[in-house]
Amino acid sequence: ASFAPEPLPRWARDACAAAAASDTSSRPAPNHVLVNAYDFAKESYVLPHTDGPAYDDRTFTLSCGADAVVVFKERLKTSDIGVRAAATRCEVLLRRRSLLAFSREAYTECTHEIGAAPDTIGLCCVNLDAANARVGDVVGRAEE
């Protein structure tokens, strides 16, 4: 099976253009969109992962349904997996209807995940003021 690119629908082109406008690196707009729907009523988390080498080294995540804490942890060497826990580098509170952009080391040197709900805002949350949050706040997954 081979990959057959198709033109993006208008909403996706608009989202890519907006993401590119928010990116200070002067790179072209993203040329692909992945749409994932998570049913947090069944599974309240997204496992730690990287997005792999098939993609550009930047990601734009749009939260449509609920607030969540995105956790960035060090990417372990293969020999360390199952031997030691990955250290948390930072957390970002992703509010419903907000956009998180990350690239460079956050993309290549870290995994990202959404832990089991409810999330408690920790000391390493890097956007407390912008997200109007405080350490210790509890963030649920209730869809409004």
N, CA, C and O atoms as a GROMACS GRO file, in nm:
protein
  576
    1ALA      N    1   0.085  -0.118   0.000
    1ALA     CA    2   0.000   0.000   0.000
    1ALA      C    3   0.089   0.124   0.000
    1ALA      O    4   0.191   0.129   0.069
    2SER      N    5   0.050   0.221  -0.077
    2SER     CA    6   0.126   0.344  -0.082
    2SER      C    7   0.039   0.462  -0.039
    2SER      O    8  -0.084   0.455  -0.040
    3PHE      N    9   0.106   0.567  -0.003
    3PHE     CA   10   0.037   0.687   0.042
    3PHE      C   11  -0.003   0.770  -0.078
    3PHE      O   12   0.081   0.799  -0.164
    4ALA      N   13  -0.128   0.807  -0.085
    4ALA     CA   14  -0.178   0.891  -0.194
    4ALA      C   15  -0.227   1.023  -0.134
    4ALA      O   16  -0.337   1.030  -0.080
    5PRO      N   17  -0.145   1.129  -0.145
    5PRO     CA   18  -0.187   1.257  -0.086
    5PRO      C   19  -0.312   1.311  -0.155
    5PRO      O   20  -0.333   1.294  -0.275
    6GLU      N   21  -0.392   1.377  -0.075
    6GLU     CA   22  -0.513   1.441  -0.124
    6GLU      C   23  -0.512   1.586  -0.077
    6GLU      O   24  -0.451   1.618   0.025
    7PRO      N   25  -0.580   1.673  -0.151
    7PRO     CA   26  -0.588   1.813  -0.106
    7PRO      C   27  -0.660   1.820   0.029
    7PRO      O   28  -0.755   1.747   0.054
    8LEU      N   29  -0.612   1.910   0.116
    8LEU     CA   30  -0.677   1.929   0.244
    8LEU      C   31  -0.811   2.000   0.225
    8LEU      O   32  -0.823   2.086   0.138
    9PRO      N   33  -0.911   1.966   0.307
    9PRO     CA   34  -1.036   2.042   0.303
    9PRO      C   35  -1.011   2.185   0.353
    9PRO      O   36  -0.912   2.211   0.420
   10ARG      N   37  -1.101   2.274   0.319
   10ARG     CA   38  -1.082   2.416   0.352
   10ARG      C   39  -1.056   2.439   0.501
   10ARG      O   40  -0.966   2.516   0.536
   11TRP      N   41  -1.133   2.374   0.588
   11TRP     CA   42  -1.114   2.396   0.731
   11TRP      C   43  -0.972   2.359   0.773
   11TRP      O   44  -0.913   2.424   0.858
   12ALA      N   45  -0.918   2.253   0.713
   12ALA     CA   46  -0.782   2.208   0.747
   12ALA      C   47  -0.678   2.304   0.690
   12ALA      O   48  -0.579   2.333   0.756
   13ARG      N   49  -0.699   2.353   0.568
   13ARG     CA   50  -0.607   2.452   0.512
   13ARG      C   51  -0.605   2.577   0.598
   13ARG      O   52  -0.499   2.634   0.626
   14ASP      N   53  -0.724   2.621   0.642
   14ASP     CA   54  -0.733   2.739   0.728
   14ASP      C   55  -0.661   2.717   0.861
   14ASP      O   56  -0.591   2.806   0.910
   15ALA      N   57  -0.679   2.598   0.920
   15ALA     CA   58  -0.612   2.567   1.046
   15ALA      C   59  -0.460   2.564   1.028
   15ALA      O   60  -0.387   2.612   1.114
   16CYS      N   61  -0.414   2.507   0.917
   16CYS     CA   62  -0.270   2.502   0.891
   16CYS      C   63  -0.213   2.642   0.870
   16CYS      O   64  -0.103   2.673   0.917
   17ALA      N   65  -0.287   2.726   0.800
   17ALA     CA   66  -0.242   2.864   0.778
   17ALA      C   67  -0.235   2.940   0.911
   17ALA      O   68  -0.142   3.017   0.935
   18ALA      N   69  -0.334   2.919   0.998
   18ALA     CA   70  -0.333   2.984   1.129
   18ALA      C   71  -0.217   2.934   1.214
   18ALA      O   72  -0.152   3.012   1.283
   19ALA      N   73  -0.191   2.804   1.208
   19ALA     CA   74  -0.080   2.747   1.284
   19ALA      C   75   0.053   2.804   1.234
   19ALA      O   76   0.140   2.839   1.314
   20ALA      N   77   0.068   2.814   1.104
   20ALA     CA   78   0.191   2.869   1.046
   20ALA      C   79   0.208   3.015   1.087
   20ALA      O   80   0.320   3.060   1.112
   21ALA      N   81   0.099   3.090   1.092
   21ALA     CA   82   0.106   3.230   1.131
   21ALA      C   83   0.153   3.246   1.276
   21ALA      O   84   0.213   3.347   1.311
   22SER      N   85   0.124   3.145   1.360
   22SER     CA   86   0.165   3.151   1.500
   22SER      C   87   0.307   3.100   1.521
   22SER      O   88   0.362   3.112   1.630
   23ASP      N   89   0.366   3.042   1.416
   23ASP     CA   90   0.500   2.984   1.425
   23ASP      C   91   0.603   3.090   1.385
   23ASP      O   92   0.597   3.144   1.274
   24THR      N   93   0.695   3.122   1.474
   24THR     CA   94   0.792   3.227   1.449
   24THR      C   95   0.912   3.181   1.367
   24THR      O   96   1.005   3.260   1.346
   25SER      N   97   0.913   3.057   1.321
   25SER     CA   98   1.031   3.004   1.251
   25SER      C   99   1.032   3.034   1.101
   25SER      O  100   1.130   3.002   1.034
   26SER      N  101   0.927   3.093   1.047
   26SER     CA  102   0.917   3.127   0.904
   26SER      C  103   0.916   3.004   0.813
   26SER      O  104   0.949   3.014   0.695
   27ARG      N  105   0.878   2.891   0.867
   27ARG     CA  106   0.867   2.772   0.785
   27ARG      C  107   0.732   2.769   0.716
   27ARG      O  108   0.640   2.838   0.760
   28PRO      N  109   0.719   2.691   0.609
   28PRO     CA  110   0.589   2.686   0.542
   28PRO      C  111   0.482   2.624   0.630
   28PRO      O  112   0.512   2.558   0.730
   29ALA      N  113   0.359   2.645   0.592
   29ALA     CA  114   0.246   2.589   0.666
   29ALA      C  115   0.253   2.437   0.665
   29ALA      O  116   0.301   2.378   0.568
   30PRO      N  117   0.204   2.373   0.771
   30PRO     CA  118   0.198   2.226   0.770
   30PRO      C  119   0.118   2.178   0.649
   30PRO      O  120   0.029   2.246   0.600
   31ASN      N  121   0.153   2.058   0.603
   31ASN     CA  122   0.085   2.006   0.484
   31ASN      C  123   0.007   1.878   0.511
   31ASN      O  124  -0.032   1.808   0.418
   32HIS      N  125  -0.015   1.848   0.637
   32HIS     CA  126  -0.097   1.732   0.671
   32HIS      C  127  -0.169   1.756   0.803
   32HIS      O  128  -0.127   1.836   0.886
   33VAL      N  129  -0.279   1.686   0.818
   33VAL     CA  130  -0.361   1.700   0.938
   33VAL      C  131  -0.402   1.560   0.983
   33VAL      O  132  -0.450   1.479   0.904
   34LEU      N  133  -0.385   1.534   1.111
   34LEU     CA  134  -0.436   1.412   1.171
   34LEU      C  135  -0.549   1.454   1.264
   34LEU      O  136  -0.533   1.545   1.345
   35VAL      N  137  -0.662   1.389   1.252
   35VAL     CA  138  -0.776   1.419   1.338
   35VAL      C  139  -0.801   1.297   1.425
   35VAL      O  140  -0.835   1.190   1.375
   36ASN      N  141  -0.785   1.314   1.555
   36ASN     CA  142  -0.809   1.206   1.649
   36ASN      C  143  -0.923   1.246   1.741
   36ASN      O  144  -0.927   1.358   1.791
   37ALA      N  145  -1.014   1.156   1.763
   37ALA     CA  146  -1.122   1.178   1.859
   37ALA      C  147  -1.101   1.079   1.973
   37ALA      O  148  -1.095   0.958   1.951
   38TYR      N  149  -1.090   1.130   2.092
   38TYR     CA  150  -1.070   1.046   2.209
   38TYR      C  151  -1.199   1.044   2.289
   38TYR      O  152  -1.255   1.148   2.322
   39ASP      N  153  -1.246   0.926   2.319
   39ASP     CA  154  -1.365   0.910   2.400
   39ASP      C  155  -1.320   0.896   2.544
   39ASP      O  156  -1.298   0.785   2.592
   40PHE      N  157  -1.306   1.009   2.614
   40PHE     CA  158  -1.254   1.007   2.749
   40PHE      C  159  -1.352   0.946   2.848
   40PHE      O  160  -1.318   0.926   2.964
   41ALA      N  161  -1.475   0.916   2.804
   41ALA     CA  162  -1.566   0.843   2.890
   41ALA      C  163  -1.520   0.698   2.903
   41ALA      O  164  -1.547   0.632   3.004
   42LYS      N  165  -1.450   0.649   2.802
   42LYS     CA  166  -1.400   0.510   2.803
   42LYS      C  167  -1.254   0.504   2.847
   42LYS      O  168  -1.220   0.427   2.936
   43GLU      N  169  -1.170   0.582   2.785
   43GLU     CA  170  -1.026   0.586   2.815
   43GLU      C  171  -0.991   0.731   2.846
   43GLU      O  172  -1.013   0.819   2.763
   44SER      N  173  -0.937   0.756   2.964
   44SER     CA  174  -0.914   0.894   3.004
   44SER      C  175  -0.769   0.936   2.989
   44SER      O  176  -0.720   1.018   3.067
   45TYR      N  177  -0.698   0.880   2.891
   45TYR     CA  178  -0.558   0.913   2.877
   45TYR      C  179  -0.511   0.887   2.734
   45TYR      O  180  -0.577   0.819   2.656
   46VAL      N  181  -0.395   0.942   2.702
   46VAL     CA  182  -0.324   0.913   2.578
   46VAL      C  183  -0.184   0.870   2.622
   46VAL      O  184  -0.115   0.944   2.691
   47LEU      N  185  -0.144   0.752   2.582
   47LEU     CA  186  -0.016   0.696   2.626
   47LEU      C  187   0.102   0.781   2.577
   47LEU      O  188   0.092   0.850   2.476
   48PRO      N  189   0.214   0.775   2.649
   48PRO     CA  190   0.334   0.848   2.604
   48PRO      C  191   0.377   0.798   2.466
   48PRO      O  192   0.381   0.678   2.440
   49HIS      N  193   0.408   0.893   2.379
   49HIS     CA  194   0.449   0.855   2.243
   49HIS      C  195   0.528   0.968   2.178
   49HIS      O  196   0.532   1.081   2.228
   50THR      N  197   0.591   0.935   2.067
   50THR     CA  198   0.648   1.034   1.978
   50THR      C  199   0.573   1.021   1.847
   50THR      O  200   0.508   0.919   1.822
   51ASP      N  201   0.580   1.123   1.763
   51ASP     CA  202   0.504   1.120   1.638
   51ASP      C  203   0.582   1.060   1.522
   51ASP      O  204   0.526   1.041   1.414
   52GLY      N  205   0.708   1.031   1.541
   52GLY     CA  206   0.783   0.957   1.441
   52GLY      C  207   0.845   1.042   1.332
   52GLY      O  208   0.815   1.161   1.319
   53PRO      N  209   0.932   0.979   1.253
   53PRO     CA  210   1.012   1.049   1.154
   53PRO      C  211   0.937   1.084   1.025
   53PRO      O  212   0.991   1.156   0.941
   54ALA      N  213   0.816   1.036   1.008
   54ALA     CA  214   0.743   1.064   0.884
   54ALA      C  215   0.690   1.207   0.879
   54ALA      O  216   0.644   1.253   0.774
   55TYR      N  217   0.695   1.277   0.992
   55TYR     CA  218   0.637   1.410   1.001
   55TYR      C  219   0.744   1.516   1.020
   55TYR      O  220   0.857   1.486   1.061
   56ASP      N  221   0.708   1.638   0.991
   56ASP     CA  222   0.792   1.752   1.021
   56ASP      C  223   0.814   1.756   1.172
   56ASP      O  224   0.734   1.701   1.247
   57ASP      N  225   0.920   1.820   1.218
   57ASP     CA  226   0.951   1.818   1.361
   57ASP      C  227   0.877   1.926   1.440
   57ASP      O  228   0.935   1.996   1.522
   58ARG      N  229   0.751   1.937   1.413
   58ARG     CA  230   0.666   2.027   1.490
   58ARG      C  231   0.523   1.975   1.487
   58ARG      O  232   0.481   1.909   1.392
   59THR      N  233   0.452   2.005   1.593
   59THR     CA  234   0.315   1.957   1.607
   59THR      C  235   0.229   2.072   1.657
   59THR      O  236   0.271   2.152   1.741
   60PHE      N  237   0.110   2.078   1.605
   60PHE     CA  238   0.009   2.174   1.650
   60PHE      C  239  -0.110   2.091   1.697
   60PHE      O  240  -0.169   2.017   1.619
   61THR      N  241  -0.144   2.103   1.824
   61THR     CA  242  -0.253   2.024   1.881
   61THR      C  243  -0.366   2.119   1.919
   61THR      O  244  -0.347   2.212   1.998
   62LEU      N  245  -0.481   2.096   1.863
   62LEU     CA  246  -0.600   2.176   1.891
   62LEU      C  247  -0.693   2.094   1.978
   62LEU      O  248  -0.734   1.984   1.940
   63SER      N  249  -0.726   2.147   2.093
   63SER     CA  250  -0.819   2.079   2.182
   63SER      C  251  -0.960   2.129   2.154
   63SER      O  252  -0.989   2.248   2.169
   64CYS      N  253  -1.044   2.040   2.113
   64CYS     CA  254  -1.182   2.079   2.079
   64CYS      C  255  -1.281   2.047   2.190
   64CYS      O  256  -1.378   2.120   2.209
   65GLY      N  257  -1.258   1.940   2.264
   65GLY     CA  258  -1.361   1.892   2.354
   65GLY      C  259  -1.343   1.918   2.501
   65GLY      O  260  -1.442   1.936   2.571
   66ALA      N  261  -1.220   1.920   2.551
   66ALA     CA  262  -1.202   1.928   2.696
   66ALA      C  263  -1.063   1.981   2.729
   66ALA      O  264  -0.972   1.976   2.647
   67ASP      N  265  -1.050   2.031   2.851
   67ASP     CA  266  -0.918   2.068   2.902
   67ASP      C  267  -0.837   1.942   2.929
   67ASP      O  268  -0.893   1.837   2.959
   68ALA      N  269  -0.707   1.953   2.918
   68ALA     CA  270  -0.620   1.841   2.948
   68ALA      C  271  -0.480   1.894   2.979
   68ALA      O  272  -0.443   2.003   2.936
   69VAL      N  273  -0.404   1.816   3.053
   69VAL     CA  274  -0.264   1.849   3.079
   69VAL      C  275  -0.179   1.760   2.990
   69VAL      O  276  -0.184   1.637   2.999
   70VAL      N  277  -0.100   1.823   2.903
   70VAL     CA  278  -0.007   1.750   2.817
   70VAL      C  279   0.126   1.746   2.891
   70VAL      O  280   0.181   1.850   2.929
   71VAL      N  281   0.177   1.625   2.910
   71VAL     CA  282   0.300   1.605   2.985
   71VAL      C  283   0.412   1.568   2.888
   71VAL      O  284   0.398   1.476   2.807
   72PHE      N  285   0.523   1.639   2.898
   72PHE     CA  286   0.642   1.609   2.818
   72PHE      C  287   0.744   1.543   2.910
   72PHE      O  288   0.780   1.597   3.014
   73LYS      N  289   0.790   1.424   2.869
   73LYS     CA  290   0.891   1.351   2.946
   73LYS      C  291   1.009   1.321   2.856
   73LYS      O  292   0.997   1.318   2.734
   74GLU      N  293   1.124   1.300   2.920
   74GLU     CA  294   1.244   1.267   2.843
   74GLU      C  295   1.218   1.140   2.762
   74GLU      O  296   1.149   1.048   2.806
   75ARG      N  297   1.274   1.137   2.644
   75ARG     CA  298   1.265   1.019   2.559
   75ARG      C  299   1.378   0.924   2.600
   75ARG      O  300   1.496   0.957   2.586
   76LEU      N  301   1.340   0.807   2.650
   76LEU     CA  302   1.439   0.713   2.701
   76LEU      C  303   1.511   0.640   2.588
   76LEU      O  304   1.455   0.618   2.481
   77LYS      N  305   1.634   0.602   2.614
   77LYS     CA  306   1.705   0.513   2.524
   77LYS      C  307   1.637   0.376   2.532
   77LYS      O  308   1.578   0.342   2.635
   78THR      N  309   1.646   0.299   2.427
   78THR     CA  310   1.584   0.167   2.426
   78THR      C  311   1.628   0.084   2.545
   78THR      O  312   1.547   0.014   2.605
   79SER      N  313   1.755   0.092   2.581
   79SER     CA  314   1.808   0.013   2.693
   79SER      C  315   1.752   0.058   2.828
   79SER      O  316   1.761  -0.018   2.925
   80ASP      N  317   1.697   0.177   2.838
   80ASP     CA  318   1.642   0.228   2.964
   80ASP      C  319   1.493   0.199   2.981
   80ASP      O  320   1.440   0.211   3.092
   81ILE      N  321   1.425   0.162   2.874
   81ILE     CA  322   1.280   0.137   2.881
   81ILE      C  323   1.255   0.016   2.971
   81ILE      O  324   1.313  -0.090   2.950
   82GLY      N  325   1.170   0.033   3.070
   82GLY     CA  326   1.141  -0.072   3.166
   82GLY      C  327   1.240  -0.081   3.280
   82GLY      O  328   1.218  -0.155   3.376
   83VAL      N  329   1.349  -0.005   3.270
   83VAL     CA  330   1.453  -0.006   3.373
   83VAL      C  331   1.436   0.113   3.467
   83VAL      O  332   1.451   0.101   3.588
   84ARG      N  333   1.404   0.228   3.408
   84ARG     CA  334   1.384   0.349   3.489
   84ARG      C  335   1.271   0.432   3.429
   84ARG      O  336   1.238   0.420   3.312
   85ALA      N  337   1.215   0.516   3.512
   85ALA     CA  338   1.106   0.602   3.469
   85ALA      C  339   1.162   0.726   3.398
   85ALA      O  340   1.267   0.778   3.436
   86ALA      N  341   1.092   0.770   3.299
   86ALA     CA  342   1.130   0.892   3.229
   86ALA      C  343   1.102   1.014   3.317
   86ALA      O  344   0.997   1.021   3.382
   87ALA      N  345   1.194   1.107   3.319
   87ALA     CA  346   1.177   1.230   3.398
   87ALA      C  347   1.084   1.326   3.324
   87ALA      O  348   1.091   1.341   3.203
   88THR      N  349   0.997   1.389   3.401
   88THR     CA  350   0.909   1.490   3.343
   88THR      C  351   0.989   1.616   3.314
   88THR      O  352   1.060   1.667   3.401
   89ARG      N  353   0.977   1.666   3.192
   89ARG     CA  354   1.045   1.790   3.154
   89ARG      C  355   0.956   1.911   3.182
   89ARG      O  356   1.001   2.011   3.236
   90CYS      N  357   0.827   1.899   3.144
   90CYS     CA  358   0.733   2.006   3.172
   90CYS      C  359   0.591   1.957   3.145
   90CYS      O  360   0.570   1.849   3.089
   91GLU      N  361   0.496   2.038   3.188
   91GLU     CA  362   0.355   2.014   3.160
   91GLU      C  363   0.297   2.141   3.098
   91GLU      O  364   0.343   2.251   3.125
   92VAL      N  365   0.196   2.122   3.014
   92VAL     CA  366   0.124   2.234   2.955
   92VAL      C  367  -0.025   2.209   2.973
   92VAL      O  368  -0.076   2.103   2.936
   93LEU      N  369  -0.094   2.306   3.032
   93LEU     CA  370  -0.239   2.295   3.043
   93LEU      C  371  -0.299   2.339   2.911
   93LEU      O  372  -0.292   2.456   2.873
   94LEU      N  373  -0.358   2.245   2.841
   94LEU     CA  374  -0.422   2.272   2.712
   94LEU      C  375  -0.571   2.290   2.738
   94LEU      O  376  -0.644   2.194   2.761
   95ARG      N  377  -0.612   2.415   2.734
   95ARG     CA  378  -0.753   2.446   2.757
   95ARG      C  379  -0.837   2.408   2.635
   95ARG      O  380  -0.789   2.409   2.522
   96ARG      N  381  -0.962   2.374   2.662
   96ARG     CA  382  -1.058   2.346   2.555
   96ARG      C  383  -1.059   2.464   2.458
   96ARG      O  384  -1.060   2.581   2.499
   97ARG      N  385  -1.057   2.432   2.330
   97ARG     CA  386  -1.057   2.531   2.222
   97ARG      C  387  -0.928   2.613   2.218
   97ARG      O  388  -0.930   2.730   2.180
   98SER      N  389  -0.817   2.552   2.256
   98SER     CA  390  -0.689   2.622   2.247
   98SER      C  391  -0.591   2.539   2.165
   98SER      O  392  -0.613   2.420   2.140
   99LEU      N  393  -0.483   2.604   2.124
   99LEU     CA  394  -0.384   2.544   2.036
   99LEU      C  395  -0.250   2.534   2.109
   99LEU      O  396  -0.204   2.632   2.168
  100LEU      N  397  -0.189   2.417   2.104
  100LEU     CA  398  -0.055   2.396   2.157
  100LEU      C  399   0.037   2.367   2.040
  100LEU      O  400   0.013   2.274   1.962
  101ALA      N  401   0.144   2.445   2.027
  101ALA     CA  402   0.243   2.422   1.924
  101ALA      C  403   0.374   2.383   1.992
  101ALA      O  404   0.416   2.448   2.088
  102PHE      N  405   0.438   2.278   1.942
  102PHE     CA  406   0.570   2.245   1.994
  102PHE      C  407   0.657   2.188   1.883
  102PHE      O  408   0.608   2.130   1.786
  103SER      N  409   0.788   2.207   1.901
  103SER     CA  410   0.884   2.166   1.797
  103SER      C  411   1.020   2.145   1.861
  103SER      O  412   1.034   2.143   1.983
  104ARG      N  413   1.119   2.131   1.776
  104ARG     CA  414   1.259   2.116   1.816
  104ARG      C  415   1.276   2.010   1.925
  104ARG      O  416   1.228   1.898   1.908
  105GLU      N  417   1.341   2.043   2.036
  105GLU     CA  418   1.370   1.943   2.139
  105GLU      C  419   1.244   1.882   2.198
  105GLU      O  420   1.243   1.763   2.232
  106ALA      N  421   1.138   1.961   2.212
  106ALA     CA  422   1.014   1.905   2.266
  106ALA      C  423   0.960   1.795   2.175
  106ALA      O  424   0.894   1.702   2.222
  107TYR      N  425   0.986   1.805   2.046
  107TYR     CA  426   0.941   1.705   1.951
  107TYR      C  427   1.039   1.589   1.941
  107TYR      O  428   0.997   1.473   1.941
  108THR      N  429   1.168   1.618   1.934
  108THR     CA  430   1.267   1.513   1.906
  108THR      C  431   1.322   1.444   2.031
  108THR      O  432   1.361   1.328   2.025
  109GLU      N  433   1.325   1.514   2.145
  109GLU     CA  434   1.388   1.460   2.264
  109GLU      C  435   1.290   1.418   2.373
  109GLU      O  436   1.331   1.368   2.478
  110CYS      N  437   1.160   1.438   2.349
  110CYS     CA  438   1.060   1.409   2.452
  110CYS      C  439   0.947   1.323   2.396
  110CYS      O  440   0.920   1.321   2.275
  111THR      N  441   0.881   1.252   2.487
  111THR     CA  442   0.752   1.193   2.455
  111THR      C  443   0.646   1.289   2.506
  111THR      O  444   0.674   1.374   2.590
  112HIS      N  445   0.525   1.277   2.456
  112HIS     CA  446   0.415   1.356   2.509
  112HIS      C  447   0.297   1.265   2.535
  112HIS      O  448   0.278   1.163   2.468
  113GLU      N  449   0.218   1.303   2.634
  113GLU     CA  450   0.108   1.219   2.679
  113GLU      C  451   0.003   1.304   2.748
  113GLU      O  452   0.028   1.418   2.786
  114ILE      N  453  -0.114   1.246   2.763
  114ILE     CA  454  -0.219   1.303   2.847
  114ILE      C  455  -0.248   1.196   2.952
  114ILE      O  456  -0.292   1.086   2.919
  115GLY      N  457  -0.223   1.230   3.077
  115GLY     CA  458  -0.239   1.132   3.184
  115GLY      C  459  -0.385   1.102   3.213
  115GLY      O  460  -0.475   1.164   3.158
  116ALA      N  461  -0.406   1.005   3.300
  116ALA     CA  462  -0.541   0.967   3.339
  116ALA      C  463  -0.610   1.082   3.410
  116ALA      O  464  -0.549   1.152   3.491
  117ALA      N  465  -0.736   1.101   3.380
  117ALA     CA  466  -0.814   1.208   3.442
  117ALA      C  467  -0.851   1.168   3.583
  117ALA      O  468  -0.862   1.048   3.611
  118PRO      N  469  -0.870   1.260   3.673
  118PRO     CA  470  -0.847   1.403   3.651
  118PRO      C  471  -0.699   1.437   3.664
  118PRO      O  472  -0.622   1.369   3.732
  119ASP      N  473  -0.661   1.545   3.597
  119ASP     CA  474  -0.523   1.595   3.604
  119ASP      C  475  -0.513   1.695   3.718
  119ASP      O  476  -0.605   1.772   3.743
  120THR      N  477  -0.401   1.693   3.787
  120THR     CA  478  -0.372   1.794   3.888
  120THR      C  479  -0.253   1.875   3.837
  120THR      O  480  -0.150   1.819   3.801
  121ILE      N  481  -0.269   2.005   3.833
  121ILE     CA  482  -0.164   2.093   3.783
  121ILE      C  483  -0.044   2.085   3.877
  121ILE      O  484  -0.056   2.107   3.997
  122GLY      N  485   0.073   2.054   3.819
  122GLY     CA  486   0.194   2.038   3.898
  122GLY      C  487   0.286   2.160   3.892
  122GLY      O  488   0.258   2.257   3.822
  123LEU      N  489   0.394   2.152   3.965
  123LEU     CA  490   0.493   2.260   3.971
  123LEU      C  491   0.562   2.287   3.838
  123LEU      O  492   0.613   2.396   3.816
  124CYS      N  493   0.563   2.188   3.748
  124CYS     CA  494   0.636   2.207   3.623
  124CYS      C  495   0.544   2.250   3.508
  124CYS      O  496   0.582   2.240   3.392
  125CYS      N  497   0.423   2.298   3.541
  125CYS     CA  498   0.334   2.351   3.437
  125CYS      C  499   0.388   2.487   3.392
  125CYS      O  500   0.403   2.579   3.473
  126VAL      N  501   0.417   2.500   3.263
  126VAL     CA  502   0.487   2.618   3.212
  126VAL      C  503   0.395   2.731   3.168
  126VAL      O  504   0.443   2.838   3.131
  127ASN      N  505   0.264   2.709   3.170
  127ASN     CA  506   0.174   2.814   3.122
  127ASN      C  507   0.064   2.848   3.222
  127ASN      O  508  -0.051   2.871   3.184
  128LEU      N  509   0.098   2.850   3.348
  128LEU     CA  510  -0.002   2.877   3.452
  128LEU      C  511  -0.077   3.008   3.429
  128LEU      O  512  -0.200   3.011   3.430
  129ASP      N  513  -0.004   3.115   3.408
  129ASP     CA  514  -0.068   3.246   3.390
  129ASP      C  515  -0.153   3.250   3.264
  129ASP      O  516  -0.268   3.294   3.269
  130ALA      N  517  -0.098   3.204   3.153
  130ALA     CA  518  -0.172   3.209   3.026
  130ALA      C  519  -0.298   3.124   3.031
  130ALA      O  520  -0.398   3.157   2.967
  131ALA      N  521  -0.295   3.014   3.108
  131ALA     CA  522  -0.411   2.924   3.117
  131ALA      C  523  -0.500   2.959   3.236
  131ALA      O  524  -0.600   2.890   3.262
  132ASN      N  525  -0.465   3.065   3.308
  132ASN     CA  526  -0.542   3.107   3.424
  132ASN      C  527  -0.558   2.991   3.523
  132ASN      O  528  -0.670   2.956   3.561
  133ALA      N  529  -0.446   2.934   3.562
  133ALA     CA  530  -0.447   2.818   3.651
  133ALA      C  531  -0.345   2.836   3.763
  133ALA      O  532  -0.258   2.923   3.757
  134ARG      N  533  -0.358   2.752   3.865
  134ARG     CA  534  -0.264   2.751   3.976
  134ARG      C  535  -0.220   2.609   4.004
  134ARG      O  536  -0.293   2.513   3.976
  135VAL      N  537  -0.101   2.594   4.059
  135VAL     CA  538  -0.054   2.462   4.102
  135VAL      C  539  -0.156   2.405   4.199
  135VAL      O  540  -0.200   2.473   4.292
  136GLY      N  541  -0.192   2.280   4.177
  136GLY     CA  542  -0.291   2.213   4.262
  136GLY      C  543  -0.431   2.212   4.204
  136GLY      O  544  -0.515   2.134   4.249
  137ASP      N  545  -0.458   2.299   4.105
  137ASP     CA  546  -0.589   2.295   4.040
  137ASP      C  547  -0.612   2.157   3.980
  137ASP      O  548  -0.518   2.093   3.931
  138VAL      N  549  -0.736   2.111   3.984
  138VAL     CA  550  -0.772   1.984   3.925
  138VAL      C  551  -0.848   2.009   3.796
  138VAL      O  552  -0.943   2.087   3.792
  139VAL      N  553  -0.803   1.942   3.690
  139VAL     CA  554  -0.862   1.959   3.557
  139VAL      C  555  -0.929   1.827   3.520
  139VAL      O  556  -0.864   1.723   3.513
  140GLY      N  557  -1.057   1.833   3.496
  140GLY     CA  558  -1.131   1.713   3.455
  140GLY      C  559  -1.136   1.699   3.305
  140GLY      O  560  -1.066   1.770   3.234
  141ARG      N  561  -1.217   1.609   3.256
  141ARG     CA  562  -1.233   1.589   3.112
  141ARG      C  563  -1.379   1.608   3.071
  141ARG      O  564  -1.418   1.567   2.962
  142ALA      N  565  -1.458   1.670   3.156
  142ALA     CA  566  -1.599   1.687   3.123
  142ALA      C  567  -1.615   1.769   2.996
  142ALA      O  568  -1.559   1.878   2.985
  143GLU      N  569  -1.690   1.716   2.903
  143GLU     CA  570  -1.718   1.791   2.780
  143GLU      C  571  -1.836   1.883   2.806
  143GLU      O  572  -1.940   1.842   2.857
  144GLU      N  573  -1.818   2.008   2.768
  144GLU     CA  574  -1.925   2.106   2.793
  144GLU      C  575  -1.993   2.144   2.665
  144GLU      O  576  -2.085   2.225   2.665
   0.00000   0.00000   0.00000
